[in-house]
Amino acid sequence: MILHTFCDAYPGLADKVIIPFGTHGGSGVNSYKTMLLSYFPKATCLESLGISGASVRDSGSKTKVQDWIRKLGLEKKTE
């Protein structure tokens, strides 16, 4: 329900690039993209990432986030 509340509060996301991520208690985040695009059909919604709340502090979670960011082409460029 919190995601519905968020979408209602930010109608300006309608034509933006949305990158869904979050923690979950076991249900995953597979429905995030579908739900976000139902609110914002003109938005570009990139691949989502979900991490189990029980494992969010594990060292593997940091690697998952880094790999996801790299896969999306969003890693910070160093000069």
C-alpha positions in Angstrom: 0.0 0.0 0.0 2.9 2.4 0.6 3.8 2.4 -3.0 0.2 3.4 -4.0 0.4 6.3 -1.5 3.8 7.3 -3.0 2.4 7.3 -6.6 -0.7 9.3 -5.6 1.6 11.9 -3.9 4.0 12.3 -6.9 2.0 12.7 -10.1 4.9 14.5 -11.6 6.6 11.2 -12.3 4.3 10.6 -15.2 6.9 11.2 -17.9 10.1 10.4 -16.0 12.5 7.5 -15.8 11.6 5.4 -12.8 14.1 2.9 -11.2 12.2 0.8 -8.7 14.0 -0.8 -5.8 13.3 -1.8 -2.3 13.3 -4.4 0.4 10.6 -7.0 0.9 9.5 -9.6 3.4 9.5 -12.4 0.8 7.0 -11.3 -1.8 9.7 -9.8 -4.1 9.3 -6.8 -6.3 8.1 -8.3 -9.5 4.8 -6.4 -9.4 6.5 -3.0 -8.9 7.0 -2.3 -12.6 3.5 -3.3 -13.6 2.0 -1.2 -10.8 4.2 1.8 -11.5 3.3 1.7 -15.2 -0.4 1.5 -14.4 0.0 4.9 -12.6 2.5 6.4 -15.0 2.0 4.8 -18.5 4.2 7.3 -20.2 7.1 6.8 -17.8 10.2 4.7 -18.6 10.5 2.1 -15.9 13.8 0.3 -15.7 14.6 -3.1 -14.2 13.7 -3.3 -10.6 15.7 -4.6 -7.7 14.4 -6.2 -4.5 16.3 -7.4 -1.6 14.9 -9.5 1.2 14.7 -7.4 4.4 16.2 -10.4 6.3 19.4 -10.2 4.1 19.7 -6.5 3.5 22.7 -6.1 5.8 24.5 -9.1 4.3 27.7 -8.4 2.3 26.1 -10.0 -0.7 23.4 -7.4 -0.8 25.9 -4.6 -1.5 27.3 -6.6 -4.4 23.7 -7.2 -5.7 23.1 -3.4 -5.7 26.5 -2.6 -7.3 25.9 -5.2 -10.0 22.3 -3.9 -10.6 23.6 -0.3 -10.9 26.3 -1.4 -13.3 23.8 -3.5 -15.4 21.6 -0.4 -15.7 24.6 1.7 -16.8 24.2 4.1 -13.9 27.5 3.6 -12.1 29.4 6.8 -11.1 32.1 7.7 -13.5 35.4 8.5 -12.0 37.7 10.9 -13.8 
